[in-house]
Amino acid sequence: MRLVVTKTGKRWRCERSIKSAQADRKTRDAFGRQISALNKADAQARIRMNAKD
């Protein structure tokens, strides 16, 4: 993780995200879809775990 200064303030970004942002559009889009899928799977798993409680 690296602290990056943006127009709106300081944000923590992972090294993979920073590297992917510098790549060509096709690579950036593929990375974004992959991360979105991981986040969605994580959110669904949390919902299932909370439903069991």
Buried (B, 14 or more C-beta within 10 A) or exposed (E): EEEEEEEEEEEEEEEEBEEBEEEEEEEBEEBEEEBEEEEEEEEEEEEEEEEEE
